[in-house]
Amino acid sequence: MSLQHATRLRLGLCALATLAVLGMLLQEHLNGGVQSHHFLHRADMPAISNAWSALLLPVLTWFMTGRIHQRMIQDANRETLALKDAWPAFAGFLAALLFGVLLSTAFTQDYKSLSGYLFRGMLLLAIVLPLYRAQYLLGFVWGMSATFGAVLPAVVGALVASLSTVLHVCAYPYVMRLWTRFKPV
């Protein structure tokens, strides 16, 4: 995949995100008004309107797909990419998308224990998997945006990505250096 093809794909994904958000907002507008969601699902916390998704989701999609493309080029160590180079990023995006849909569905169907387990499971996955990568954050936000808009999932995803970054980029290399230095013989 050349840079020109990657740019076309990015533009297409941004257009898809924009159309999906505008369709969702139109549907909400025609059925009682655009929804707002409170932080932590508490009425005493500020509410964020789903209308912000019309700005955030396309911008996030553009930025994150650029990061994904850069990472694929870096991993492949060449300027043009083959289709096989995109599969790991696509699989991560799809897994995060499905996870976001499952978490949203559990929340809206009032399966509190399942949504709690899924949220705690996401924190555990951040310890094991590099959830700071762009495909995971983008998939998670896309998966939850139909239910919660794009802002709240982006905030939650950014917090989980920050935890994952601290662990995978900072803590793990330091622990491994200590382990090899003081490893029993």
Secondary structure, 3 states (H helix, E strand, C coil): CCHHHHHHHHHHHHHHHHHHHHHHHHHHHHCCCCCEEEHHHCCCCCEEEHHHHHHHHHHHHHHHHHHHHHHHHHHHCCCCCCHHHHHHHHHHHHHHHHHHHHHHHHHHCCCHHHHHHHHHHHHHHHHHCCCCCHHHHHHHHHHHHHHHCCHHHHHHHHHHHHHHHHHHHHHHHHHHHHHHHHCCC
